[in-house]
Structure formats: C-alpha cells, structure tokens
C-alpha cells in the first residue's frame, strides 16, 4: 500500500547541528577557546613514518586525552565509549558525522 503525507506526520529527515546541542557554558567550550593545536601535525611530522598503516590523528588523540583528564575517564576503552555517546565530547573532537 502506498502511503501519503498528512499534516500530522513528523518529518522523515531533519537537520541537526551539533553546535546547537552543546551548551555555551559547557566546560569543553572553555577549554576549546584556549586550545590551539593547529601546528601540532607539522611539529610531530618528523616522528611519523611515511610507510605502513595511517596513524591516529595527533590532534584527535590530544583532544580525546583532554576529555579523559577533564572528566576523570581513566580507561581508553571507556573513553572511546563515552566519546561515541556524548555530544559535547564529539563536538570538541570536531567529529560531526554519525559513524
């Protein structure tokens, strides 16, 4: 049976902006204001091999460690689980996709 759109149906697709879901007074916003990791890749480039599997992005790793230290998450496995679930953690990692 073919359905038809009625006015009382919710939208199937909606826009979602992660920026809107992290409160302006969140701890990670304050940290992010003072965190400049723009030169990190360039500074560490000589320590990375040009062959083999790609490494973890150093900026991503530092941002995740800051999350762990700030919120008392001591286990790397637990940190990965928390980052997957918490929108603010995804925001500071600059991970906007829903993988």
N, C-alpha and C positions, 0 to 999 in steps of 0.2 A: 504494500500500500504506500502510495506517495504521500508524504506529509506536506503540510502547507504552513506558512508562517502566520502566526497570530500575534496580536499585540501583547499578550501576556507571557510569551516565551522569552526566556533570557537569551542574551547574545551568546552565540557559539564561541566566537573569538573576541577577545578584549585586549586592549593594550595594557601593558604592565611596565612600569618604570621603577626599577629598584631604588633609584634615588629618592622617590616619593615615600618609600616604606622604611627608610632609616631615619629615626628622629633627629632633628637638628642638634639636640643636646646629648647625643649618644657619645660615649667615651671614644669610640673609634673615629668619629668625625674630628674630635680634638687632636687625636694622635695623627691622623692623616694630614691635618693642616701643617704640622711641623715635620712631616716625614718626606724627605726628598731623596728618592732612590733613582733619580734619572741617570746618574753617572755610574751606577753600580755595575751594569753589564760591561761597560767599557773598562772599568777598573779591574774587573775579575777575568777579562777575556783571555789573558795570557795563561791562566791556570786551567783552562778547558781545552780538551783535545778536539781536533778537527775531524777525527775519525770515530767510528763506533756509533752507538745509540745517542740520540739527543739527551742532554742533561735536563734536570729540572731548572726552570727559570729562576735565577738567583733572587730577583725581586719578589717573585711569588713566594719563595721559601722564606725570605726575611719577613714578609707580611704575615705569613702563617705563624711564624715563631713569635711575632709580636702579639698576635691574637692569643696564642697559648700562654705566654707570660702574663698578659694583661688579665686573663680570666682564669688563671690557675689550672690550665689543662696541661697535665704533665705527660700524658701518653700521646705519641704521634698518631696512633690508630684512632684514639678518641678525638683528637684534634681534627683529623680528616672527616670523621663522622659529624662533628659539630659544625664544621665549615660547610658541609653539604646541606645541613638543615637550617642554619641560622642566616637570615637575610643580611644582617649587618656584617657578618663575617665574610659573606660573598661580596658585599659592597666594597670593603677595604681591600680585598684581594683583586678587585676590579674584574671579577668573574661575573659577567652579566648573563651568560647563557644558562639554560637549564639542562645540563648534561646529567 
